[in-house]
Structure formats: C-alpha cells, structure tokens
Amino acid sequence: MSSSAELFLFFHVLACFWYVAGLTAVQFALVNGWQVRDVERRLESYNDASHYQGLLLVPGAIATVATGLFFWAALDYNLLGPAWLLLLDVIYIVTLVVCLPLIGIGMRRARIAALQTIRLGENVPELDEAMSDPVPLLFGGIAVVLIPAAVALSVFQPF
C-alpha cells in the first residue's frame, strides 16, 4: 500500500468514527424523545437530535463516502471488480439515500409537533401521530445494523 493510500485510509477511518458518533448521538436523542412524556424535555431531545444530525451524522456520512472513494481510487480497484466492494457501495447508498432522510423527516415532524404543543399550551394531534410513527427509530436501527455489515465487508473482503 502506498503512502497516499495509507493517508486516505487514515482519513477514511476518522470519517467512519465521525459518522458513527453522529448516528449514535442522534439515536440516543431520538430514543430519549420518544420515551419522555414531558413535551418540553421531548422538544429538547429533538433539538439535540437535530443538532447532532447537522453537526455529526450527515457530514460524517458524506465524509465517509468521500474518503472511501479517494481510498478506493488510491488502491486502483476496478469499479465493477470485487463483489464485496459493490455490496459495500449498496450499503452506503441505502444508508445515505434511504435511512438518513427518513430519520430526518420523522425527527423534524416530531419536533414541529412538539413546538406546536408548547406554543398552543395543549396537546395537538400531530404530536400523537408523530409519536406513534416508528419510522425514524426503525431506519435509525437499520443504519446501525448496516455499520457492522460494512465493516465486515471492508475488513474481510469475503468475495
């Protein structure tokens, strides 16, 4: 492995930690928001989740893909070559295009409903609907499960 490939690998690993830290922070904040009953604490949890999404999760996911592409180019892999690399690309695409937007949409929906509840001083039906919607937690869990699969593919290169 050349020194440039080692440098790209180093930055790719850092970006992966950045992404995982963001996903973890957002998931903890979302779960906390779904568990508490006090609307003000719920809104605080959603604000934290929104903050971590913008600061850690999305930039970390984008940095992971970008540094992975640079690392892939430095190793001079064939684009359609190894099947493990194609499967890894599919995992990243599913995470970026499906999981992260659905987490964000559900989180914003619940946050707006909590803001409306606080502003009006009474429970709005949108908050109950948002709390009964498991999509953000489900797709956050899927994104969490895809991380070990991506790591296993990257490390072991099974096929």
C-alpha positions as a Python dict, from the first residue, in 0.01 Angstrom:
ca = {
    (1, 'M'): (0, 0, 0),
    (2, 'S'): (141, 338, -97),
    (3, 'S'): (177, 626, 145),
    (4, 'S'): (-111, 813, -20),
    (5, 'A'): (-335, 509, 22),
    (6, 'E'): (-237, 489, 389),
    (7, 'L'): (-320, 857, 431),
    (8, 'F'): (-661, 808, 267),
    (9, 'L'): (-722, 503, 486),
    (10, 'F'): (-643, 710, 796),
    (11, 'F'): (-888, 983, 693),
    (12, 'H'): (-1148, 722, 599),
    (13, 'V'): (-1129, 563, 943),
    (14, 'L'): (-1161, 907, 1105),
    (15, 'A'): (-1464, 981, 888),
    (16, 'C'): (-1618, 647, 986),
    (17, 'F'): (-1579, 736, 1355),
    (18, 'W'): (-1736, 1075, 1284),
    (19, 'Y'): (-2035, 908, 1117),
    (20, 'V'): (-2079, 650, 1393),
    (21, 'A'): (-2059, 921, 1660),
    (22, 'G'): (-2330, 1116, 1480),
    (23, 'L'): (-2556, 817, 1435),
    (24, 'T'): (-2515, 723, 1799),
    (25, 'A'): (-2587, 1075, 1924),
    (26, 'V'): (-2896, 1110, 1705),
    (27, 'Q'): (-3029, 768, 1803),
    (28, 'F'): (-2984, 835, 2177),
    (29, 'A'): (-3157, 1172, 2147),
    (30, 'L'): (-3444, 1027, 1941),
    (31, 'V'): (-3500, 737, 2179),
    (32, 'N'): (-3495, 978, 2472),
    (33, 'G'): (-3751, 1199, 2295),
    (34, 'W'): (-3977, 902, 2231),
    (35, 'Q'): (-3958, 786, 2593),
    (36, 'V'): (-4020, 1107, 2788),
    (37, 'R'): (-4372, 1238, 2834),
    (38, 'D'): (-4290, 1599, 2921),
    (39, 'V'): (-4326, 1799, 2600),
    (40, 'E'): (-4051, 2047, 2685),
    (41, 'R'): (-3800, 1769, 2755),
    (42, 'R'): (-3917, 1596, 2438),
    (43, 'L'): (-3856, 1913, 2237),
    (44, 'E'): (-3512, 1948, 2395),
    (45, 'S'): (-3428, 1592, 2288),
    (46, 'Y'): (-3544, 1660, 1932),
    (47, 'N'): (-3341, 1981, 1923),
    (48, 'D'): (-3036, 1783, 2034),
    (49, 'A'): (-3102, 1518, 1769),
    (50, 'S'): (-3139, 1786, 1503),
    (51, 'H'): (-2815, 1949, 1616),
    (52, 'Y'): (-2624, 1621, 1609),
    (53, 'Q'): (-2770, 1535, 1272),
    (54, 'G'): (-2639, 1856, 1119),
    (55, 'L'): (-2307, 1857, 1302),
    (56, 'L'): (-2207, 1490, 1308),
    (57, 'L'): (-2435, 1248, 1126),
    (58, 'V'): (-2479, 1392, 777),
    (59, 'P'): (-2128, 1540, 741),
    (60, 'G'): (-1979, 1219, 881),
    (61, 'A'): (-2172, 1005, 634),
    (62, 'I'): (-2068, 1227, 344),
    (63, 'A'): (-1706, 1232, 461),
    (64, 'T'): (-1710, 852, 490),
    (65, 'V'): (-1825, 815, 132),
    (66, 'A'): (-1585, 1079, 1),
    (67, 'T'): (-1278, 943, 179),
    (68, 'G'): (-1378, 589, 84),
    (69, 'L'): (-1386, 690, -282),
    (70, 'F'): (-1042, 850, -253),
    (71, 'F'): (-908, 540, -79),
    (72, 'W'): (-1066, 318, -346),
    (73, 'A'): (-902, 529, -618),
    (74, 'A'): (-563, 519, -443),
    (75, 'L'): (-578, 138, -433),
    (76, 'D'): (-668, 134, -803),
    (77, 'Y'): (-961, -106, -766),
    (78, 'N'): (-1172, -181, -1071),
    (79, 'L'): (-1511, -11, -1040),
    (80, 'L'): (-1702, -327, -1128),
    (81, 'G'): (-1442, -562, -985),
    (82, 'P'): (-1479, -717, -642),
    (83, 'A'): (-1830, -809, -536),
    (84, 'W'): (-1765, -711, -176),
    (85, 'L'): (-1692, -355, -289),
    (86, 'L'): (-2015, -337, -487),
    (87, 'L'): (-2211, -463, -187),
    (88, 'L'): (-2036, -207, 31),
    (89, 'D'): (-2141, 65, -216),
    (90, 'V'): (-2500, -56, -196),
    (91, 'I'): (-2487, -38, 185),
    (92, 'Y'): (-2358, 321, 173),
    (93, 'I'): (-2620, 421, -84),
    (94, 'V'): (-2904, 268, 120),
    (95, 'T'): (-2776, 449, 427),
    (96, 'L'): (-2739, 786, 256),
    (97, 'V'): (-3045, 781, 31),
    (98, 'V'): (-3297, 586, 239),
    (99, 'C'): (-3211, 569, 610),
    (100, 'L'): (-3075, 916, 684),
    (101, 'P'): (-3354, 1111, 506),
    (102, 'L'): (-3625, 904, 676),
    (103, 'I'): (-3465, 961, 1015),
    (104, 'G'): (-3454, 1334, 946),
    (105, 'I'): (-3811, 1359, 818),
    (106, 'G'): (-3957, 1178, 1119),
    (107, 'M'): (-3744, 1375, 1359),
    (108, 'R'): (-3847, 1710, 1209),
    (109, 'R'): (-4212, 1607, 1209),
    (110, 'A'): (-4200, 1524, 1580),
    (111, 'R'): (-4002, 1840, 1657),
    (112, 'I'): (-4253, 2066, 1482),
    (113, 'A'): (-4543, 1894, 1659),
    (114, 'A'): (-4371, 1943, 1996),
    (115, 'L'): (-4316, 2311, 1915),
    (116, 'Q'): (-4685, 2349, 1826),
    (117, 'T'): (-4786, 2181, 2152),
    (118, 'I'): (-4569, 2416, 2355),
    (119, 'R'): (-4689, 2723, 2164),
    (120, 'L'): (-5059, 2637, 2197),
    (121, 'G'): (-5029, 2509, 2553),
    (122, 'E'): (-5231, 2198, 2474),
    (123, 'N'): (-5162, 1866, 2310),
    (124, 'V'): (-5200, 1873, 1932),
    (125, 'P'): (-5299, 1558, 1741),
    (126, 'E'): (-4990, 1586, 1521),
    (127, 'L'): (-4772, 1511, 1823),
    (128, 'D'): (-4959, 1189, 1896),
    (129, 'E'): (-4932, 1092, 1529),
    (130, 'A'): (-4560, 1166, 1524),
    (131, 'M'): (-4505, 965, 1842),
    (132, 'S'): (-4689, 666, 1700),
    (133, 'D'): (-4473, 673, 1386),
    (134, 'P'): (-4181, 427, 1431),
    (135, 'V'): (-4007, 520, 1102),
    (136, 'P'): (-3719, 730, 1246),
    (137, 'L'): (-3633, 471, 1508),
    (138, 'L'): (-3672, 181, 1265),
    (139, 'F'): (-3449, 328, 997),
    (140, 'G'): (-3203, 450, 1259),
    (141, 'G'): (-3181, 91, 1377),
    (142, 'I'): (-3132, -29, 1020),
    (143, 'A'): (-2848, 222, 977),
    (144, 'V'): (-2691, 95, 1299),
    (145, 'V'): (-2714, -267, 1179),
    (146, 'L'): (-2559, -176, 843),
    (147, 'I'): (-2243, -43, 1012),
    (148, 'P'): (-2109, -383, 1128),
    (149, 'A'): (-2200, -529, 787),
    (150, 'A'): (-1999, -257, 613),
    (151, 'V'): (-1706, -306, 850),
    (152, 'A'): (-1709, -683, 796),
    (153, 'L'): (-1713, -639, 420),
    (154, 'S'): (-1429, -388, 432),
    (155, 'V'): (-1207, -588, 665),
    (156, 'F'): (-1263, -945, 550),
    (157, 'Q'): (-1340, -888, 179),
    (158, 'P'): (-1523, -1223, 163),
    (159, 'F'): (-1581, -1244, -212),
}
